[in-house]
Amino acid sequence: MRDSRINYVLVGTFVLAMLVALVVAVAAISGRTGATDAYSAVYDNVGGVKYGTRVLYEGFAIGQVDGIEPVRDGGKVRFRLNLGITRGWQIPEDSVARIAASGLLAAVAVDIRGGSSGRLLTPGQEIRAQSGGNLFTAMSDIASEVTALSQTGLRPLLDTLNRTVGVFGPVLEQRAPQLLDNLVSLSADLAAKTPGISTNVAQMTQGMNRLFSPDNTRRMEDVIANAERTSANLAELTGSLHSSKAKVDSLLATLDRMAADNGDTVGQSLKDLRYALSAVARNIDSVTYNLEGTARNMNEFSREIRRDPGLLLGGGRARGDEGPP
């Protein structure tokens, strides 16, 4: 009888120990092993997140999601995650909480990337949220786009290609021998002319090398420099011409003012000049006659002087030249 009681006590103790171990294991798995501080984060999409989803800080488990609340923000529905984080855990103010999975088959978690700010968030504040990528959602979107592309783009393209092949197939069957013959003759002609083409290319290359030799390059540089200097001189000459034009314009303006100011005097001078010219025209015959007589006298005088220079000294003829009495 005593032995049976001992057995019952042992069995009961073992059962209680297993129950305690089960509770501890469940608490450890759920992440609720102690007191927590409440934080929050707001997301546009919380796919894959549920109650009990782990909260990580740089990959280290520090809590879990305690609840999800839909909130309306400016006519748009968003979702606030209530996070239970280990009490006393320090989170910088510029930290970012992302919804992400650590692997292809791993469960989704709220991963907090620690910031570098010296200021810390206090319990109850909101952690800045950043939407994370969902591989399966992205693959589903890609599959949908590929399906739409195949239905709206590839299938019509294939139908068009089939119709085109059906149209050009008979034509190609009829013209294919002729096209092949042309290709053969073209390739043979090209093969025959290739050496000549290569020679011409080599000669042209040599000519280009001679054209762009160092001496010619220096000459071209000199020509360009001379052209630049000529352009500078032309620009300077143009400036001088502009200055001269301004001076000529000023001179013409001065002459215009002088003509305007002395109009009466100029008119009187023109009248006097006209009168003088008319007087000269009336007496031009007598003046011409007198000039002609004067010219004859001068010729006679010069002839006498050449024949008897003594006339300049004595005023008479030389004795040897006297005529008969």
Secondary structure, 3 states (H helix, E strand, C coil): CHHHHHHHHHHHHHHHHHHHHHHHHHHHHHCCCCCEEEEEEEECCCCCCCCCCEEEECCEEEEEEEEEEEEEECCEEEEEEEEEEECCCCCECCCEEEEEECCCCCCEEEEEECCCCCCECCCCCECEEECCCCHHHHHHHHHHHHHHHHHHHHHHHHHHHHHHHHHHHHHHHHHHHHHHHHHHHHHHHHHHHHHHHHHHHHHHHHHHHHHCCHHHHHHHHHHHHHHHHHHHHHHHHHHHHHHHHHHHHHHHHHHHHHHHHCHHHHHHHHHHHHHHHHHHHHCHHHHHHHHHHHHHHHHHHHHHHHHCHHHHCCCCCCHHHCCCC
